[in-house]
């Protein structure tokens, strides 16, 4: 299985460790959302690259209809601001995808949600507390690229954990249930 930096699905990664990993605990699955979920913002990026080409057209319309023309320094500043905005948009979307990760160990499930540069939350659930793990693939994209959600119900303080848009959700749900049975939990 691929262990590339941008992999969305890694079985038993060897070079990863959790900060508070127990000595007899090992990572079974390392997951993040399927790469295909990035396509909408990548398309937006490519369309956004051409928006400044519309500035001269808008300037011409303003000049023809209202006799007003945008000064060239304002147009230049608008182009720079647009590309800065576009770069911030791309960085935020990429970081959100890259740092929202799901980890399945032989003892725990870890859901790391990255909200922005200053905010994240980590949910950790023991396999002993699991009640069920269900997979759900919706839509043509999910069916074509085999990605979907895994909903995990627990008996713990955290009622549920959701792994969103992960590759091979059926395999992930089955593996979680197998690990729970090996751990000695119900199911």
C-alpha positions as CSV (number, residue, x, y, z in Angstrom):
1,X,0.0,0.0,0.0
2,X,1.2,3.5,-0.8
3,X,2.9,5.5,2.0
4,X,3.1,8.7,0.0
5,X,2.9,12.0,1.8
6,X,-0.5,12.7,0.3
7,X,-2.0,9.2,0.7
8,X,-5.6,9.0,1.8
9,X,-5.5,5.3,2.8
10,X,-2.5,3.6,4.5
11,X,-2.7,0.1,6.1
12,X,-0.4,-0.4,9.1
13,X,1.9,2.6,8.5
14,X,5.4,1.9,9.9
15,X,6.7,5.4,10.2
16,X,3.8,6.9,12.1
17,X,3.3,7.1,15.9
18,X,0.7,8.8,18.1
19,X,2.0,11.2,20.7
20,X,0.5,9.2,23.6
21,X,0.6,5.8,21.9
22,X,0.8,2.8,24.4
23,X,3.7,0.4,24.1
24,X,1.6,-2.5,22.8
25,X,-0.6,-0.2,20.6
26,X,0.0,0.0,16.8
27,X,-1.7,1.9,14.0
28,X,-3.8,-0.2,11.8
29,X,-5.2,2.4,9.4
30,X,-4.3,6.0,8.6
31,X,-7.0,7.8,6.7
32,X,-7.9,11.2,5.3
33,X,-10.6,12.2,2.9
34,X,-10.3,10.8,-0.6
35,X,-8.3,13.1,-2.8
36,X,-11.3,13.5,-5.2
37,X,-13.0,15.7,-2.6
38,X,-10.4,18.4,-3.6
39,X,-11.6,18.6,-7.2
40,X,-14.3,21.4,-6.6
41,X,-11.8,23.8,-5.0
42,X,-9.1,22.9,-7.6
43,X,-11.6,23.8,-10.3
44,X,-12.4,27.0,-8.5
45,X,-8.7,27.8,-8.3
46,X,-8.3,27.4,-12.1
47,X,-11.3,29.5,-12.8
48,X,-10.2,32.1,-10.3
49,X,-6.8,32.4,-12.1
50,X,-8.7,34.0,-15.0
51,X,-10.9,36.4,-13.1
52,X,-8.4,39.3,-13.5
53,X,-8.7,39.0,-17.2
54,X,-12.3,40.4,-16.7
55,X,-11.0,43.6,-15.1
56,X,-10.3,45.3,-18.5
57,X,-13.8,44.3,-19.7
58,X,-15.4,45.8,-16.6
59,X,-13.3,48.9,-17.0
60,X,-14.4,49.2,-20.6
61,X,-18.1,48.8,-19.6
62,X,-17.7,51.4,-16.9
63,X,-16.0,53.8,-19.3
64,X,-18.7,53.3,-22.1
65,X,-21.7,53.5,-19.8
66,X,-20.7,55.9,-17.1
67,X,-17.7,57.7,-18.4
68,X,-15.7,56.5,-15.5
69,X,-12.4,54.6,-15.8
70,X,-10.5,52.8,-13.1
71,X,-7.1,54.2,-12.4
72,X,-4.3,51.7,-13.4
73,X,-2.9,51.7,-9.8
74,X,-6.3,50.6,-8.5
75,X,-6.6,47.9,-11.2
76,X,-3.1,46.6,-10.3
77,X,-3.9,46.6,-6.6
78,X,-7.2,44.8,-7.3
79,X,-5.3,42.1,-9.3
80,X,-2.7,41.6,-6.4
81,X,-5.5,41.5,-3.8
82,X,-7.4,38.9,-5.9
83,X,-4.4,36.6,-6.2
84,X,-3.7,37.0,-2.5
85,X,-7.3,36.0,-1.7
86,X,-7.0,33.1,-4.1
87,X,-3.8,31.9,-2.5
88,X,-5.3,32.1,1.0
89,X,-8.3,30.2,-0.3
90,X,-6.2,27.4,-1.7
91,X,-3.9,27.2,1.3
92,X,-6.9,26.9,3.7
93,X,-8.6,24.3,1.6
94,X,-5.5,22.2,1.3
95,X,-4.6,22.4,5.0
96,X,-8.2,21.4,5.9
97,X,-7.9,18.3,3.7
98,X,-4.4,17.4,4.7
99,X,-4.7,17.8,8.5
100,X,-8.2,16.3,8.9
101,X,-7.1,12.7,9.6
102,X,-8.6,9.6,11.0
103,X,-6.4,6.9,12.8
104,X,-7.5,3.4,13.7
105,X,-5.2,1.6,16.2
106,X,-5.7,-1.8,17.7
107,X,-7.0,0.0,20.9
108,X,-8.4,3.4,19.8
109,X,-10.1,5.4,17.1
110,X,-8.7,8.9,16.7
111,X,-10.5,11.7,14.8
112,X,-8.5,14.9,14.3
113,X,-10.5,17.8,12.9
114,X,-8.5,20.7,11.7
115,X,-10.8,23.8,11.6
116,X,-8.3,26.5,10.8
117,X,-4.7,27.5,11.7
118,X,-5.8,28.3,15.2
119,X,-8.4,25.7,15.9
120,X,-8.5,21.9,15.9
121,X,-10.1,19.2,18.0
122,X,-9.2,15.6,18.7
123,X,-11.6,12.9,19.6
124,X,-10.3,9.6,20.9
125,X,-12.5,6.6,21.5
126,X,-11.5,3.2,23.0
127,X,-12.5,0.2,20.9
128,X,-14.1,-1.3,24.0
129,X,-16.7,1.5,23.9
130,X,-17.8,0.9,20.3
131,X,-21.3,-0.3,19.5
132,X,-21.3,-0.3,15.7
133,X,-19.5,0.8,12.6
134,X,-21.5,1.4,9.5
135,X,-20.3,2.5,6.0
136,X,-22.3,4.7,3.6
137,X,-21.4,5.4,0.0
138,X,-23.6,8.0,-1.6
139,X,-23.7,9.6,-5.1
140,X,-22.1,8.7,-8.4
141,X,-18.7,10.1,-7.4
142,X,-18.7,7.9,-4.2
143,X,-19.6,4.8,-6.2
144,X,-17.1,5.5,-9.0
145,X,-14.2,6.3,-6.7
146,X,-15.2,4.0,-3.8
147,X,-15.3,6.6,-1.0
148,X,-17.9,7.4,1.6
149,X,-18.5,7.9,5.3
150,X,-18.0,5.5,8.2
151,X,-20.3,6.2,11.2
152,X,-19.2,4.8,14.5
153,X,-21.6,4.6,17.4
154,X,-20.2,4.4,20.9
155,X,-21.3,3.9,24.4
156,X,-18.9,6.5,25.6
157,X,-19.3,10.2,26.5
158,X,-18.7,10.9,22.7
159,X,-21.9,9.4,21.2
160,X,-20.5,9.0,17.6
161,X,-17.4,9.4,15.5
162,X,-17.7,10.0,11.8
163,X,-14.9,9.4,9.3
164,X,-16.1,11.5,6.3
165,X,-15.4,10.8,2.6
166,X,-12.7,8.1,3.3
167,X,-11.5,5.7,0.7
168,X,-12.9,2.1,0.9
169,X,-15.4,2.8,3.7
170,X,-16.7,-0.8,3.7
171,X,-13.2,-2.1,4.4
172,X,-12.7,0.5,7.1
173,X,-15.9,-0.4,8.9
174,X,-15.2,-4.1,8.7
175,X,-11.6,-3.6,10.0
176,X,-12.9,-1.5,12.9
177,X,-15.4,-4.2,13.8
178,X,-12.7,-6.9,13.5
179,X,-10.4,-5.0,15.8
180,X,-13.2,-4.5,18.3
181,X,-13.8,-8.3,18.3
182,X,-10.1,-9.0,18.7
183,X,-10.1,-6.5,21.6
184,X,-12.9,-8.4,23.2
185,X,-15.7,-5.8,22.8
186,X,-19.3,-6.4,21.7
187,X,-20.5,-5.3,18.3
